[in-house]
Amino acid sequence: MGIQQQKLYLPFYTVQTLKDRLEWVINLRWLAVFGILIAVPIGRQMLNFSLAYPQMIIISFILLLLNIIYFFLLHFTTFKSEFQELFFAEIQALTDLLIISCLVHYSGSLQNPFYFFYIIVVILNVFIFPGILIPLMNAGLACALLTGWTLLEYTGRVPVYQLGDDVLSPAHIITALLAFYVLTFAGMYIIANFVQNYRSLKAIIDEKNKLLERSMIERQEIFRYAAHELKSPITTIQSTLAVVDYTYSKDLAPEVRDMVKRAENRSTQLLDMVNEMIAITKYKQGIMVPDFQCVQFCGWLKQIAESQRSYALQKDIRLNVGTLSEEITICFDRSEMDKVVVNLLSNALRYTPSGGQVSIEPFQDKTHYGFCVIDTGIGIEMEDRDKIFNEFYRTRAAKQMERTGTGLGLNLVREIIKKHGGRLQVKSEVGKGSQFTVRLPRGKNRK
């Protein structure tokens, strides 16, 4: 059964919601069985009521057996359609009404105020079923069952079980039944109106969410299309500038040569941004095909750190790489996880002043492995902690320290880690540094 598909005739977003609400009812029945078994000795020993206790115990065990059946059907049976699921819910509602009617009869009928338990079933029906027809039919059945048992008792066709010595007069019986009818249908009407308003509002919200989701998909498509269209001319510009710089650099005036070099660097930065834009949209649209490879975890981290060491030496920053007591082998999409480590390390180096320190520390436990990138850099303000993962966002302090930057790196890092089922956590203190922790689940292919 496709529980993720929305159907118009259901009052819920998915059939799974119907299953959740049937779970409520099943849990209520466990409580009902427990309540009956507790009420029997209390009524017999402490209150001295002359009721049909053996029959009540039998009914409680019937209810227990039915609830066990319902439980297993709900959790282990695959229904072919939503209508079958609703039919299953209606069967439960009908059996509940029949069991309540028997319990009311054996426990004092209209003398027992618990006959209003019928209303609980009626109210639950309003929440479970679409429309008002089925709840209305069940409410009518509840009234008919209570009225039928009362007439049978009053005419002497079935035994009467009383909580006291007084016999109910016809006026009392009629008044009690009328009160029950009014409360049942009035309560159902009020709750049905509330539920209908809720469902109408939810339908509007769901429609708006669909429009928003469609807009986000269209935005990502435009984003990716624009990035692809920009990539080719930028590559051409970059290669042309490289040729000019290589071929004619000796013939150019120093200021012109400097302009060409800066234009080449800017085109490289723009091409990197375009590539990141393409990668981000592929991850968000789920079209990135993973290429799994197995590596030695600590050796892999050290290899990537070494690729950043020249930049660290240039800035006079100590770059440290930790190790584990025992090397582990991990299998993941290496090309994408390389981007995660490179982005986090390069950011740490860029935003750490000269004379500072950057460390990458691996860790593992029984369920996860990962690494921390720790720096003694400028830190991140509290209000910027969540924003740094937004597309194109850069903090004011980052812009002041480094004019170049796309604002896409951390967004890409978050998407990659999310696709790997991991988490990215940030701790930071302004002026003292930051710590980015990547935590990934151990996979079945991990050795």
C-alpha positions as CSV (number, residue, x, y, z in Angstrom):
1,M,0.0,0.0,0.0
2,G,1.4,3.4,-1.0
3,I,1.0,5.2,2.3
4,Q,3.0,8.2,0.9
5,Q,0.3,9.1,-1.7
6,Q,-2.2,11.8,-0.9
7,K,-5.9,11.0,-1.6
8,L,-8.6,13.6,-1.7
9,Y,-11.2,11.5,0.0
10,L,-9.1,11.1,3.1
11,P,-9.1,13.8,5.8
12,F,-5.4,13.4,6.3
13,Y,-2.2,14.0,4.4
14,T,-1.4,10.3,4.2
15,V,-2.9,7.0,5.1
16,Q,-0.1,6.7,7.7
17,T,-2.0,9.4,9.7
18,L,-5.1,7.1,9.7
19,K,-2.9,4.3,11.1
20,D,-1.7,6.6,13.8
21,R,-5.2,7.5,14.8
22,L,-6.3,3.9,14.9
23,E,-3.3,3.4,17.1
24,W,-4.9,5.9,19.6
25,V,-8.1,3.7,19.7
26,I,-6.1,0.5,20.2
27,N,-4.2,2.1,23.1
28,L,-7.5,3.3,24.6
29,R,-8.8,-0.3,24.5
30,W,-5.9,-1.5,26.6
31,L,-6.8,1.1,29.2
32,A,-10.5,0.0,28.9
33,V,-9.6,-3.6,29.6
34,F,-7.5,-2.6,32.6
35,G,-10.3,-0.3,33.9
36,I,-12.9,-3.1,33.7
37,L,-10.7,-5.6,35.5
38,I,-10.0,-3.0,38.2
39,A,-13.7,-1.9,38.5
40,V,-15.1,-5.4,39.0
41,P,-13.4,-6.1,42.4
42,I,-14.1,-2.5,43.5
43,G,-17.8,-2.8,42.6
44,R,-18.1,-6.2,44.2
45,Q,-16.0,-5.9,47.4
46,M,-16.0,-2.3,48.3
47,L,-19.3,-0.9,46.9
48,N,-21.4,-4.1,47.1
49,F,-23.2,-3.6,43.8
50,S,-25.2,-6.5,42.5
51,L,-24.1,-6.6,38.9
52,A,-23.3,-9.3,36.3
53,Y,-19.6,-9.5,37.2
54,P,-18.8,-12.8,35.4
55,Q,-20.3,-11.4,32.2
56,M,-18.3,-8.2,32.5
57,I,-15.1,-10.2,32.9
58,I,-15.9,-12.3,29.9
59,I,-16.6,-9.1,27.9
60,S,-13.2,-7.6,29.0
61,F,-11.4,-10.7,27.8
62,I,-13.3,-10.6,24.5
63,L,-12.3,-6.9,24.1
64,L,-8.7,-7.9,24.9
65,L,-8.7,-10.6,22.3
66,L,-10.2,-8.3,19.7
67,N,-7.7,-5.6,20.4
68,I,-4.8,-8.1,20.0
69,I,-6.3,-9.0,16.6
70,Y,-6.7,-5.4,15.7
71,F,-3.1,-4.6,16.8
72,F,-1.6,-7.3,14.6
73,L,-3.9,-6.5,11.6
74,L,-2.9,-2.8,11.9
75,H,0.9,-3.5,12.1
76,F,1.3,-6.5,10.0
77,T,-1.4,-6.5,7.3
78,T,-1.0,-4.6,4.0
79,F,-4.3,-3.2,2.8
80,K,-4.8,-2.9,-0.9
81,S,-6.6,0.5,-0.8
82,E,-7.4,3.3,1.6
83,F,-11.1,2.2,1.5
84,Q,-10.1,-1.2,3.0
85,E,-8.3,0.7,5.8
86,L,-11.4,2.8,6.5
87,F,-13.6,-0.4,6.4
88,F,-11.2,-1.9,9.0
89,A,-11.7,1.3,11.1
90,E,-15.5,1.0,10.8
91,I,-15.5,-2.7,11.9
92,Q,-13.6,-1.6,15.0
93,A,-16.1,1.2,15.7
94,L,-19.1,-1.1,15.4
95,T,-17.6,-3.8,17.7
96,D,-16.8,-1.1,20.2
97,L,-20.4,0.1,20.2
98,L,-21.7,-3.4,20.7
99,I,-19.2,-4.1,23.5
100,I,-20.1,-0.9,25.3
101,S,-23.8,-1.7,25.0
102,C,-23.3,-5.0,26.7
103,L,-21.1,-3.5,29.4
104,V,-23.7,-0.8,30.1
105,H,-26.4,-3.5,30.3
106,Y,-24.5,-5.7,32.7
107,S,-23.3,-2.8,34.9
108,G,-26.6,-1.0,35.7
109,S,-27.8,0.5,32.4
110,L,-29.1,4.0,32.8
111,Q,-28.4,4.0,36.5
112,N,-24.7,3.8,35.6
113,P,-23.4,7.2,34.3
114,F,-20.7,5.4,32.4
115,Y,-23.2,4.8,29.6
116,F,-21.9,8.1,28.2
117,F,-18.8,6.2,27.1
118,Y,-20.8,5.7,23.8
119,I,-20.0,9.4,23.1
120,I,-16.2,8.7,23.2
121,V,-16.6,6.3,20.3
122,V,-18.7,8.8,18.4
123,I,-16.2,11.6,18.9
124,L,-13.3,9.4,17.8
125,N,-15.3,8.5,14.7
126,V,-15.5,12.2,13.8
127,F,-11.7,12.4,13.9
128,I,-11.1,9.2,12.0
129,F,-13.6,9.2,9.1
130,P,-13.9,11.6,6.3
131,G,-17.2,13.6,6.1
132,I,-20.1,13.3,8.5
133,L,-22.1,10.4,7.2
134,I,-20.3,7.5,8.9
135,P,-20.0,9.3,12.3
136,L,-23.7,10.2,12.0
137,M,-24.6,6.6,11.3
138,N,-22.5,5.4,14.3
139,A,-24.1,8.0,16.6
140,G,-27.5,6.8,15.5
141,L,-26.4,3.2,16.2
142,A,-25.2,4.2,19.7
143,C,-28.6,5.8,20.5
144,A,-30.4,2.8,19.1
145,L,-28.4,0.3,21.1
146,L,-28.9,2.2,24.4
147,T,-32.6,2.6,23.7
148,G,-33.0,-1.0,22.7
149,W,-31.4,-2.4,25.8
150,T,-33.4,0.1,27.9
151,L,-36.7,-1.1,26.4
152,L,-35.8,-4.8,26.8
153,E,-35.0,-4.2,30.4
154,Y,-38.1,-2.1,31.1
155,T,-40.4,-4.7,29.4
156,G,-38.7,-7.5,31.4
157,R,-37.4,-9.4,28.4
158,V,-33.8,-9.3,29.7
159,P,-32.6,-9.3,33.3
160,V,-32.2,-5.9,35.0
161,Y,-28.9,-5.1,36.9
162,Q,-29.2,-2.2,39.2
163,L,-26.7,-0.1,41.1
164,G,-29.3,0.6,43.8
165,D,-32.7,-0.6,45.1
166,D,-34.7,2.1,43.3
167,V,-36.3,1.2,40.0
168,L,-36.1,3.9,37.4
169,S,-39.4,5.5,36.5
170,P,-40.6,6.0,32.9
171,A,-40.0,9.8,33.3
172,H,-36.4,9.2,34.5
173,I,-35.7,6.8,31.6
174,I,-37.1,9.2,29.0
175,T,-35.2,12.1,30.4
176,A,-31.9,10.2,30.5
177,L,-32.4,9.0,27.0
178,L,-33.2,12.5,25.7
179,A,-30.2,13.9,27.5
180,F,-28.0,11.2,25.9
181,Y,-29.4,12.0,22.4
182,V,-28.8,15.7,22.8
183,L,-25.3,15.3,24.1
184,T,-24.4,12.8,21.4
185,F,-25.5,14.7,18.4
186,A,-24.7,18.2,19.8
187,G,-21.2,17.0,20.7
188,M,-20.7,15.4,17.4
189,Y,-21.9,18.5,15.5
190,I,-19.6,20.8,17.5
191,I,-16.6,18.6,17.0
192,A,-17.4,17.9,13.4
193,N,-17.5,21.6,12.7
194,F,-14.2,22.1,14.4
195,V,-12.6,19.2,12.5
196,Q,-14.1,20.4,9.2
197,N,-12.6,23.9,9.8
198,Y,-9.2,22.3,10.7
199,R,-9.3,20.1,7.5
200,S,-10.2,23.1,5.3
201,L,-7.3,25.1,6.8
202,K,-5.0,22.2,6.4
203,A,-6.0,21.7,2.8
204,I,-5.1,25.4,2.1
205,I,-1.8,25.0,3.9
206,D,-1.1,21.7,2.0
207,E,-1.8,23.5,-1.3
208,K,0.4,26.4,-0.4
209,N,3.2,23.9,0.5
210,K,2.8,22.2,-2.9
211,L,3.1,25.6,-4.6
212,L,6.2,26.4,-2.5
213,E,7.8,23.1,-3.2
214,R,7.1,23.5,-6.9
215,S,8.7,27.0,-6.8
216,M,11.7,25.6,-4.9
217,I,12.1,22.9,-7.6
218,E,11.8,25.4,-10.4
219,R,14.3,27.7,-8.6
220,Q,16.8,24.9,-8.4
221,E,16.3,24.0,-12.0
222,I,16.9,27.7,-13.0
223,F,19.8,27.7,-10.7
224,R,21.4,24.7,-12.2
225,Y,20.6,25.7,-15.8
226,A,22.1,29.2,-15.3
227,A,25.2,27.6,-13.7
228,H,25.6,25.2,-16.7
229,E,25.2,28.1,-19.2
230,L,27.7,30.2,-17.3
231,K,30.3,27.4,-17.1
232,S,31.2,27.3,-20.7
233,P,31.9,31.1,-21.3
234,I,33.7,31.4,-18.0
235,T,36.0,28.5,-18.9
236,T,36.6,30.2,-22.3
237,I,37.4,33.5,-20.6
238,Q,39.7,31.7,-18.1
239,S,41.6,29.8,-20.8
240,T,41.9,32.9,-23.0
241,L,43.4,34.9,-20.1
242,A,45.8,32.1,-19.3
243,V,47.0,32.1,-22.9
244,V,47.4,35.9,-22.9
245,D,49.3,35.7,-19.7
246,Y,51.6,32.9,-20.9
247,T,52.2,34.2,-24.4
248,Y,52.3,38.0,-24.1
249,S,53.2,38.6,-20.5
250,K,56.7,39.9,-21.5
251,D,55.2,42.3,-24.0
252,L,52.6,43.7,-21.6
253,A,53.1,46.7,-19.4
254,P,53.3,45.7,-15.7
255,E,49.9,47.3,-14.8
256,V,48.3,45.5,-17.8
257,R,49.9,42.2,-16.8
258,D,48.6,42.7,-13.2
259,M,45.1,43.3,-14.5
260,V,45.2,40.1,-16.6
261,K,46.4,38.1,-13.6
262,R,43.7,39.5,-11.4
263,A,41.1,38.8,-14.1
264,E,42.4,35.2,-14.4
265,N,42.1,34.8,-10.6
266,R,38.6,36.2,-10.6
267,S,37.5,33.9,-13.4
268,T,38.9,30.9,-11.5
269,Q,36.9,32.0,-8.4
270,L,33.8,32.5,-10.5
271,L,34.2,29.0,-12.1
272,D,34.6,27.5,-8.7
273,M,31.4,29.1,-7.6
274,V,29.6,27.8,-10.7
275,N,30.8,24.3,-10.0
276,E,29.6,24.5,-6.4
277,M,26.2,25.8,-7.6
278,I,25.9,22.8,-9.9
279,A,26.9,20.4,-7.1
280,I,24.5,21.9,-4.6
281,T,21.5,21.7,-7.0
282,K,22.4,18.1,-7.9
283,Y,22.4,17.1,-4.2
284,K,19.1,18.9,-3.4
285,Q,17.4,17.3,-6.4
286,G,18.8,13.9,-5.5
287,I,20.5,13.3,-8.9
288,M,24.0,13.0,-7.7
289,V,25.3,9.5,-8.3
290,P,27.6,8.4,-5.4
291,D,30.9,6.8,-6.2
292,F,31.9,4.7,-3.2
293,Q,35.5,4.0,-2.4
294,C,37.2,2.5,0.7
295,V,40.1,4.4,2.3
296,Q,42.2,4.4,5.5
297,F,40.4,7.1,7.5
298,C,43.4,8.8,9.2
299,G,45.6,8.4,6.1
300,W,42.9,10.0,4.0
301,L,42.6,13.0,6.4
302,K,46.3,13.4,6.5
303,Q,46.5,13.4,2.7
304,I,44.0,16.1,2.3
305,A,45.6,18.2,5.1
306,E,49.0,17.9,3.2
307,S,47.3,19.5,0.2
308,Q,46.5,22.5,2.3
309,R,49.9,22.7,4.1
310,S,51.5,25.1,1.6
311,Y,48.7,27.6,2.2
312,A,49.2,27.1,6.0
313,L,52.9,27.8,5.7
314,Q,52.3,30.8,3.6
315,K,50.1,32.3,6.3
316,D,52.4,31.0,9.1
317,I,49.7,28.8,10.6
318,R,50.4,25.5,12.4
319,L,48.4,22.7,10.8
320,N,48.0,19.6,12.9
321,V,46.5,16.3,12.0
322,G,45.4,13.9,14.8
323,T,45.3,10.1,14.7
324,L,43.3,7.2,16.1
325,S,44.8,4.5,18.3
326,E,43.8,2.1,15.6
327,E,43.4,2.9,11.9
328,I,40.0,2.1,10.5
329,T,38.8,1.6,6.9
330,I,35.7,3.5,5.8
331,C,33.8,3.4,2.5
332,F,32.0,6.4,1.2
333,D,31.7,8.7,-1.8
334,R,35.3,9.9,-1.6
335,S,35.2,12.7,-4.2
336,E,32.3,14.3,-2.3
337,M,33.7,13.8,1.2
338,D,37.0,15.3,-0.1
339,K,35.1,18.5,-0.8
340,V,33.8,18.4,2.8
341,V,37.3,18.2,4.4
342,V,38.8,20.7,1.9
343,N,36.1,23.3,2.4
344,L,36.3,23.1,6.2
345,L,40.1,23.1,6.3
346,S,40.4,26.0,3.8
347,N,37.8,28.0,5.7
348,A,39.7,27.5,8.9
349,L,43.0,28.5,7.3
350,R,41.5,31.6,5.6
351,Y,39.8,32.9,8.7
352,T,42.7,32.3,11.1
353,P,45.3,35.1,11.5
354,S,49.0,34.5,11.0
355,G,50.6,32.7,14.0
356,G,47.4,30.7,14.7
357,Q,46.7,27.0,14.7
358,V,44.3,24.7,12.8
359,S,43.8,21.1,13.8
360,I,41.8,18.2,12.3
361,E,41.0,15.5,14.9
362,P,39.4,12.1,13.9
363,F,37.2,10.2,16.3
364,Q,35.1,7.1,16.5
365,D,32.7,5.3,18.8
366,K,30.5,2.2,18.6
367,T,27.9,3.8,16.2
368,H,29.7,6.8,14.5
369,Y,33.0,8.1,13.3
370,G,34.0,11.5,12.1
371,F,36.4,14.4,12.6
372,C,36.6,17.9,14.1
373,V,38.2,20.9,12.4
374,I,39.4,23.3,15.1
375,D,40.9,26.7,14.5
376,T,42.0,29.8,16.5
377,G,40.5,32.2,14.1
378,I,38.0,35.1,14.2
379,G,35.1,33.0,15.4
380,I,31.4,33.3,14.5
381,E,28.7,35.5,16.1
382,M,25.8,33.6,17.7
383,E,23.3,35.1,15.3
384,D,25.3,33.9,12.3
385,R,25.7,30.3,13.4
386,D,22.7,29.1,11.4
387,K,23.0,31.6,8.6
388,I,26.5,30.5,7.5
389,F,24.9,27.4,5.9
390,N,22.7,29.5,3.6
391,E,23.5,30.0,0.0
392,F,25.8,33.0,-0.7
393,Y,25.8,34.1,3.0
394,R,29.1,35.4,4.5
395,T,29.5,37.1,7.8
396,R,30.6,40.7,8.1
397,A,33.8,39.6,9.9
398,A,34.5,37.1,7.1
399,K,34.1,39.7,4.4
400,Q,36.4,42.1,6.2
401,M,39.1,39.5,6.6
402,E,38.8,37.9,3.1
403,R,37.2,39.8,0.3
404,T,36.9,36.8,-2.0
405,G,34.5,34.0,-1.3
406,T,31.4,32.5,-2.7
407,G,29.3,31.8,0.4
408,L,28.5,28.4,-1.1
409,G,31.0,26.1,0.5
410,L,29.3,25.4,3.8
411,N,26.0,25.0,2.1
412,L,27.5,22.3,-0.1
413,V,29.2,20.7,2.9
414,R,25.9,20.5,4.7
415,E,24.2,18.9,1.7
416,I,26.9,16.3,1.3
417,I,26.9,15.3,5.0
418,K,23.1,15.1,5.0
419,K,23.2,12.7,2.0
420,H,25.6,10.5,3.9
421,G,23.2,10.4,6.9
422,G,25.5,12.5,9.1
423,R,25.4,15.7,11.1
424,L,27.4,18.9,11.1
425,Q,27.8,20.8,14.4
426,V,29.4,24.2,15.0
427,K,30.9,25.6,18.2
428,S,32.5,29.0,18.1
429,E,33.5,32.0,20.2
430,V,34.2,35.3,18.7
431,G,37.9,36.1,18.7
432,K,38.9,32.6,19.9
433,G,38.1,30.3,17.1
434,S,35.6,27.7,15.8
435,Q,35.1,24.0,15.8
436,F,33.2,22.2,13.0
437,T,32.3,18.6,13.9
438,V,31.3,16.1,11.2
439,R,29.6,13.0,12.6
440,L,28.8,10.1,10.3
441,P,27.1,6.7,11.0
442,R,29.1,3.6,10.6
443,G,28.0,1.8,7.4
444,K,27.5,-1.9,6.8
445,N,30.4,-1.7,4.4
446,R,32.8,-0.3,7.0
447,K,35.5,-2.7,8.0
